[in-house]
């Protein structure tokens, strides 16, 4: 598995530590990092970008001028960590072919590793995922979309819970997808562009999503005391990528948002506390989790507006940037739209993808790739050490083969072989 730095943008640098926390919990907890929320360029741990530090076993930093894939390697940091070639998908056989063959060691290890993780999740609550101290930024629905964008940029976050002060209730989550919907809405209704600065957050559901005929993001919530395994299974039944933790305040007799946990934080929590994830060595070529067909792609010359349209219509958060031959160059992410819009000039949406990517912060960690020979052990090891939100699956020529999301990984961990998991 490899970590590629951006070839057409500024070189990445180590992440800065998060802003000192404003809240603290005194309850003993499992090991977690000190950040909360989902920030595009910061995190609790630094991305592996320094040539003097030891990269994670599943990710190798390459200089921007090295091309799509580096061929250099050393004893300490091999460019790929791959299982042996004998780990192939077993041949299917009919029920009448006689007694079933004993399971291979790698299959037994995979089952044991999954069971260890599930047992751990059943013994923990959603509250345990939170760091010892964190800050929570909540936005009132009476704010304008423009004001909310400025707050997200200043705080270095890409999502926030919404609060309705008129009813003193939790009103859902504001995410980057909401801004994508706003962009597409005004692109289709240019006559209303003059009103964009006065659009309220409360209007997003009633006006923008109704006109675009898109499904509103599912904002399921759970109690901080809920069993973590049950909360994650509940999340899988929806399209939500994060879970708000909502608790009841007996003093005010109202619900209040305690925090929001993301899929990245959950997977990192697993990787930091369950050593048996190292048993998950079966290669992706056998697991076949991820997306391999009908992958939306774009080129460096595609316009940002065209890519946003695809994201909204397909309900996706990233689009791989490839050459005509299918060689992976970069990934345009939904969070890149915030960088384009933060100047307040919606004319920037006519930028090419290449220009938008060059406007990224120098602290952007780059993109992460893996091969079909990699297992979830190396991938989880990378998540433990670096902020990863998606992984591009490539071959030896760096040709795009698939996309592995954090949702795919979580679903596999929670669902695979459940009928035999006891």
C-alpha positions as CSV (number, residue, x, y, z in Angstrom):
1,X,0.0,0.0,0.0
2,X,1.3,3.4,-0.9
3,X,0.9,7.0,0.1
4,X,1.3,9.3,-2.9
5,X,2.0,13.0,-2.5
6,X,0.3,15.3,-4.9
7,X,2.2,15.7,-8.1
8,X,0.5,18.9,-9.3
9,X,0.1,20.7,-6.0
10,X,2.3,22.0,-3.2
11,X,4.2,19.3,-1.2
12,X,2.4,18.1,1.9
13,X,3.8,18.7,5.4
14,X,3.2,17.2,8.8
15,X,-0.1,17.9,10.4
16,X,-0.3,20.4,13.1
17,X,-1.8,19.4,16.4
18,X,-5.5,20.3,17.0
19,X,-6.6,23.4,18.9
20,X,-6.5,22.9,22.7
21,X,-9.7,21.3,23.9
22,X,-12.5,23.1,25.7
23,X,-14.2,20.1,27.3
24,X,-12.9,17.1,29.1
25,X,-14.1,13.8,30.2
26,X,-13.0,12.1,33.4
27,X,-14.2,8.6,32.6
28,X,-11.4,6.0,32.0
29,X,-11.3,5.3,28.3
30,X,-9.6,3.1,25.7
31,X,-6.7,4.7,23.7
32,X,-7.9,7.4,21.4
33,X,-6.3,10.4,19.8
34,X,-7.0,14.0,20.8
35,X,-9.0,15.3,17.9
36,X,-12.7,15.3,17.2
37,X,-14.7,15.9,14.0
38,X,-13.4,15.6,10.5
39,X,-10.8,18.0,9.4
40,X,-9.4,17.9,5.8
41,X,-5.9,19.0,6.7
42,X,-5.4,18.3,10.4
43,X,-5.6,15.4,12.7
44,X,-4.4,13.8,15.9
45,X,-1.5,12.2,14.2
46,X,0.9,13.6,11.6
47,X,0.8,12.3,8.0
48,X,3.9,10.4,6.9
49,X,5.6,13.0,4.7
50,X,9.1,13.5,6.2
51,X,11.8,11.5,4.6
52,X,13.6,11.2,8.0
53,X,10.7,9.4,9.7
54,X,9.6,5.8,9.3
55,X,6.5,5.6,7.2
56,X,3.7,3.1,8.2
57,X,4.0,-0.4,6.8
58,X,1.0,0.1,4.6
59,X,2.0,3.6,3.2
60,X,5.1,5.0,1.7
61,X,5.6,8.7,1.0
62,X,6.9,9.5,-2.5
63,X,8.3,12.8,-3.7
64,X,6.0,14.7,-6.2
65,X,8.4,14.3,-9.0
66,X,8.6,10.5,-8.7
67,X,5.7,9.9,-11.0
68,X,2.7,7.7,-10.4
69,X,4.5,5.0,-8.4
70,X,7.9,4.7,-7.0
71,X,10.0,1.6,-7.6
72,X,12.6,2.3,-4.9
73,X,12.5,0.2,-1.7
74,X,14.6,-0.5,1.3
75,X,14.9,-3.2,3.9
76,X,13.1,-1.0,6.5
77,X,10.3,0.4,4.3
78,X,9.2,-1.8,1.4
79,X,6.9,0.0,-1.1
80,X,4.2,-2.6,-0.7
81,X,3.3,-5.1,1.9
82,X,1.7,-8.0,0.1
83,X,0.7,-11.5,1.2
84,X,2.2,-14.4,-0.7
85,X,0.8,-15.4,-4.1
86,X,-0.6,-18.7,-2.8
87,X,-3.3,-16.7,-1.0
88,X,-5.8,-17.0,-3.8
89,X,-9.6,-17.4,-3.9
90,X,-10.4,-21.1,-3.3
91,X,-12.1,-22.9,-6.1
92,X,-15.9,-23.2,-5.8
93,X,-17.2,-26.8,-5.5
94,X,-20.7,-28.3,-5.4
95,X,-22.3,-29.8,-2.3
96,X,-22.2,-33.2,-3.9
97,X,-18.4,-33.2,-4.3
98,X,-17.9,-34.8,-0.9
99,X,-16.8,-33.6,2.5
100,X,-15.8,-29.9,2.6
101,X,-12.1,-29.2,2.9
102,X,-10.7,-27.9,6.1
103,X,-10.5,-24.2,6.3
104,X,-7.1,-22.7,5.5
105,X,-5.1,-21.0,8.2
106,X,-5.6,-17.6,6.6
107,X,-9.4,-18.1,6.7
108,X,-9.4,-19.2,10.3
109,X,-7.2,-16.2,11.2
110,X,-9.5,-13.8,9.4
111,X,-12.5,-15.2,11.3
112,X,-10.7,-15.0,14.6
113,X,-9.6,-11.4,13.9
114,X,-13.1,-10.3,13.0
115,X,-14.6,-12.0,16.1
116,X,-12.0,-10.2,18.3
117,X,-13.0,-6.9,16.9
118,X,-16.7,-7.5,17.2
119,X,-16.3,-8.7,20.8
120,X,-14.4,-5.5,21.5
121,X,-17.1,-3.3,20.0
122,X,-19.8,-5.1,22.0
123,X,-17.8,-4.4,25.2
124,X,-17.6,-0.6,24.5
125,X,-20.0,2.3,24.3
126,X,-20.1,5.1,21.8
127,X,-18.8,7.4,24.5
128,X,-15.6,5.4,24.6
129,X,-14.6,6.5,21.1
130,X,-14.3,10.1,22.2
131,X,-10.9,11.5,23.2
132,X,-10.3,12.6,26.8
133,X,-10.9,16.2,25.7
134,X,-12.4,17.7,22.6
135,X,-14.3,20.7,21.3
136,X,-17.7,20.7,19.7
137,X,-18.9,23.4,17.3
138,X,-22.6,23.6,16.8
139,X,-24.3,25.9,14.3
140,X,-27.7,27.5,14.7
141,X,-30.1,27.1,11.7
142,X,-30.7,30.8,11.7
143,X,-27.1,31.4,10.3
144,X,-26.7,31.9,6.6
145,X,-24.9,29.3,4.4
146,X,-22.1,31.9,3.8
147,X,-21.6,32.5,7.5
148,X,-21.5,28.7,8.2
149,X,-18.9,28.3,5.5
150,X,-16.7,30.9,7.1
151,X,-17.0,29.2,10.5
152,X,-16.0,25.8,9.1
153,X,-13.0,27.3,7.3
154,X,-11.9,29.2,10.4
155,X,-12.2,26.2,12.7
156,X,-10.7,23.8,10.2
157,X,-13.6,21.4,10.1
158,X,-15.9,20.1,7.4
159,X,-19.1,19.2,9.3
160,X,-21.0,20.4,12.3
161,X,-24.3,19.6,14.2
162,X,-27.2,22.0,13.6
163,X,-29.2,23.4,16.5
164,X,-32.7,25.0,16.2
165,X,-32.8,27.6,18.9
166,X,-36.5,28.2,18.4
167,X,-37.4,24.7,19.6
168,X,-34.1,24.0,21.4
169,X,-33.7,20.8,19.5
170,X,-31.0,19.0,17.5
171,X,-31.7,19.8,13.8
172,X,-29.3,17.5,11.9
173,X,-25.8,17.6,10.5
174,X,-24.3,20.2,8.2
175,X,-21.8,18.5,5.8
176,X,-19.9,19.3,2.7
177,X,-22.7,17.6,0.7
178,X,-25.0,20.5,1.7
179,X,-22.6,22.9,0.0
180,X,-22.5,20.8,-3.1
181,X,-26.3,20.9,-3.2
182,X,-26.2,24.7,-2.9
183,X,-23.7,25.0,-5.8
184,X,-25.8,22.8,-8.1
185,X,-29.0,24.6,-7.1
186,X,-27.7,28.0,-8.1
187,X,-26.1,26.6,-11.2
188,X,-29.5,25.4,-12.3
189,X,-31.2,28.6,-11.2
190,X,-28.8,31.4,-12.1
191,X,-31.5,34.0,-11.6
192,X,-31.5,33.3,-7.9
193,X,-27.7,33.6,-7.5
194,X,-28.1,37.1,-6.1
195,X,-29.9,35.6,-3.1
196,X,-27.1,33.2,-2.2
197,X,-25.7,35.3,0.6
198,X,-29.1,35.4,2.3
199,X,-29.8,31.7,2.1
200,X,-30.3,30.3,5.6
201,X,-29.3,26.9,6.9
202,X,-32.9,26.3,7.7
203,X,-33.7,26.7,3.9
204,X,-31.4,23.9,2.8
205,X,-33.9,21.1,3.5
206,X,-37.1,23.0,2.6
207,X,-35.8,24.7,-0.6
208,X,-32.6,23.4,-2.0
209,X,-33.0,19.7,-1.6
210,X,-36.7,19.8,-2.6
211,X,-35.9,21.6,-5.9
212,X,-33.0,19.3,-6.7
213,X,-35.1,16.2,-5.8
214,X,-32.2,14.7,-3.8
215,X,-32.5,12.7,-0.7
216,X,-31.7,14.6,2.5
217,X,-28.7,13.1,4.4
218,X,-29.8,10.6,7.0
219,X,-28.9,11.9,10.3
220,X,-29.4,9.0,12.7
221,X,-28.3,9.6,16.2
222,X,-27.5,7.4,19.2
223,X,-27.0,7.8,22.9
224,X,-23.4,8.1,24.2
225,X,-24.2,5.1,26.4
226,X,-25.3,2.9,23.5
227,X,-23.3,-0.3,22.8
228,X,-20.8,0.7,20.1
229,X,-21.5,-2.4,18.0
230,X,-25.2,-1.8,18.0
231,X,-24.7,1.9,17.0
232,X,-22.5,0.9,14.1
233,X,-25.0,-1.7,12.8
234,X,-27.7,1.0,13.0
235,X,-25.5,3.3,11.0
236,X,-25.0,0.7,8.3
237,X,-28.8,0.6,7.7
238,X,-28.6,4.2,6.6
239,X,-26.4,6.2,4.3
240,X,-24.9,8.2,7.2
241,X,-21.1,8.4,7.4
242,X,-21.1,9.8,10.9
243,X,-23.1,9.4,14.1
244,X,-24.2,12.2,16.3
245,X,-24.3,11.3,20.0
246,X,-27.4,12.9,21.5
247,X,-28.0,12.7,25.3
248,X,-30.9,13.9,27.5
249,X,-30.2,16.8,29.8
250,X,-32.3,16.4,32.9
251,X,-31.7,20.0,34.0
252,X,-33.3,21.5,30.9
253,X,-35.3,18.4,30.0
254,X,-34.1,18.6,26.4
255,X,-31.8,16.6,24.2
256,X,-28.4,17.9,23.6
257,X,-25.6,16.9,21.2
258,X,-22.6,15.5,23.0
259,X,-20.4,14.9,20.0
260,X,-20.2,13.4,16.6
261,X,-18.1,10.3,15.7
262,X,-17.0,9.6,12.2
263,X,-16.1,6.4,10.4
264,X,-12.5,7.3,10.4
265,X,-12.5,7.8,14.2
266,X,-14.2,4.4,14.7
267,X,-11.7,2.5,12.5
268,X,-8.8,4.3,14.2
269,X,-10.3,3.4,17.6
270,X,-10.3,-0.2,16.5
271,X,-6.8,-0.2,15.1
272,X,-5.4,1.5,18.3
273,X,-7.1,-0.9,20.7
274,X,-7.5,-4.3,19.0
275,X,-4.1,-5.8,18.1
276,X,-5.7,-8.8,16.5
277,X,-6.5,-6.7,13.4
278,X,-3.2,-8.0,12.3
279,X,-4.9,-11.3,11.6
280,X,-6.9,-9.8,8.7
281,X,-4.4,-10.8,6.1
282,X,-6.7,-12.0,3.3
283,X,-6.0,-9.9,0.2
284,X,-8.6,-7.5,-1.4
285,X,-8.6,-9.7,-4.5
286,X,-10.2,-12.4,-2.3
287,X,-12.4,-10.1,-0.2
288,X,-13.6,-8.1,-3.2
289,X,-14.8,-5.2,-1.0
290,X,-15.0,-1.8,-2.5
291,X,-16.2,-0.4,-5.9
292,X,-14.7,-1.8,-9.1
293,X,-17.4,-1.1,-11.7
294,X,-18.8,2.2,-13.1
295,X,-16.3,4.3,-11.2
296,X,-16.9,8.1,-11.8
297,X,-13.7,9.6,-13.1
298,X,-12.5,13.0,-14.2
299,X,-9.4,14.6,-15.8
300,X,-7.3,17.6,-14.8
301,X,-9.1,19.6,-17.5
302,X,-12.6,18.8,-16.2
303,X,-14.4,21.8,-14.6
304,X,-15.2,21.8,-10.9
305,X,-18.8,22.4,-11.6
306,X,-19.1,19.3,-13.8
307,X,-17.5,17.2,-11.0
308,X,-19.8,18.6,-8.4
309,X,-22.8,17.7,-10.6
310,X,-21.5,14.1,-10.7
311,X,-21.0,14.0,-6.9
312,X,-24.5,15.2,-6.2
313,X,-26.2,12.9,-8.7
314,X,-24.2,9.8,-7.6
315,X,-24.1,10.7,-3.9
316,X,-20.4,10.3,-3.7
317,X,-17.7,12.4,-1.9
318,X,-14.7,12.0,-4.2
319,X,-13.8,11.5,-7.8
320,X,-10.5,10.0,-9.0
321,X,-8.5,12.2,-11.4
322,X,-7.0,10.0,-14.2
323,X,-5.3,10.3,-17.5
324,X,-6.8,9.1,-20.8
325,X,-5.1,5.8,-20.2
326,X,-6.6,5.4,-16.7
327,X,-3.5,6.2,-14.8
328,X,-4.4,7.7,-11.4
329,X,-3.1,11.2,-10.9
330,X,-5.0,12.5,-7.9
331,X,-8.4,12.6,-6.2
332,X,-10.9,15.5,-6.2
333,X,-12.7,15.4,-2.9
334,X,-15.9,17.1,-1.7
335,X,-13.8,19.1,0.8
336,X,-11.9,20.7,-2.1
337,X,-15.1,22.6,-2.9
338,X,-14.8,24.5,0.4
339,X,-11.4,25.8,-0.7
340,X,-12.9,26.9,-4.0
341,X,-15.9,28.7,-2.3
342,X,-14.2,30.2,0.7
343,X,-13.3,33.4,-1.3
344,X,-17.0,34.0,-1.8
345,X,-16.5,34.1,-5.6
346,X,-18.8,31.5,-7.2
347,X,-17.1,32.2,-10.5
348,X,-14.3,30.0,-9.2
349,X,-16.5,27.0,-9.9
350,X,-15.5,27.3,-13.6
351,X,-11.9,26.4,-12.5
352,X,-10.5,23.3,-13.9
353,X,-9.9,20.4,-11.5
354,X,-6.1,20.9,-11.9
355,X,-6.3,24.5,-10.8
356,X,-8.6,23.6,-7.8
357,X,-6.2,20.9,-6.6
358,X,-3.2,23.4,-6.8
359,X,-5.1,25.6,-4.4
360,X,-5.0,22.9,-1.7
361,X,-3.3,23.7,1.6
362,X,0.3,22.6,1.9
363,X,-0.7,20.4,4.8
364,X,-2.9,18.2,2.6
365,X,-1.8,14.6,3.2
366,X,-2.1,13.5,-0.4
367,X,-3.8,10.4,-1.6
368,X,-3.5,6.8,-0.4
369,X,-3.3,3.8,-2.7
370,X,-3.1,0.0,-2.2
371,X,-3.1,-3.0,-4.5
372,X,-5.4,-6.0,-4.7
373,X,-2.7,-8.0,-2.8
374,X,-3.0,-5.8,0.3
375,X,-5.1,-7.0,3.3
376,X,-7.1,-5.1,5.8
377,X,-4.2,-5.5,8.3
378,X,-2.0,-3.1,6.3
379,X,-4.9,-0.8,5.6
380,X,-5.9,-0.5,9.3
381,X,-2.3,0.0,10.2
382,X,-2.3,3.0,7.9
383,X,-5.5,4.3,9.4
384,X,-4.0,4.0,12.8
385,X,-1.0,6.2,11.9
386,X,-2.5,8.6,9.3
387,X,-5.7,10.4,8.5
388,X,-7.3,8.4,5.7
389,X,-10.8,8.7,4.3
390,X,-10.6,6.6,1.2
391,X,-8.1,4.4,-0.6
392,X,-7.6,4.1,-4.3
393,X,-6.9,0.5,-5.5
394,X,-4.3,0.5,-8.3
395,X,-2.1,-2.0,-10.2
396,X,1.7,-2.0,-10.7
397,X,1.3,0.6,-13.4
398,X,-0.8,2.8,-11.1
399,X,-3.9,2.2,-13.2
400,X,-7.0,2.8,-11.2
401,X,-8.8,-0.5,-10.5
402,X,-11.2,0.4,-7.7
403,X,-12.1,2.6,-4.7
404,X,-12.1,1.4,-1.1
405,X,-14.2,3.6,1.2
406,X,-14.3,3.5,5.0
407,X,-17.9,2.4,4.7
408,X,-16.8,-0.7,2.8
409,X,-14.3,-1.6,5.6
410,X,-16.8,-1.1,8.4
411,X,-19.4,-3.1,6.6
412,X,-17.0,-6.0,6.1
413,X,-15.9,-5.9,9.8
414,X,-19.5,-5.9,11.1
415,X,-21.2,-8.2,8.6
416,X,-18.8,-10.7,7.1
417,X,-19.4,-14.2,8.2
418,X,-21.9,-13.1,10.9
419,X,-23.9,-16.3,10.5
420,X,-20.9,-18.2,11.9
421,X,-19.8,-15.6,14.4
422,X,-20.7,-16.5,18.0
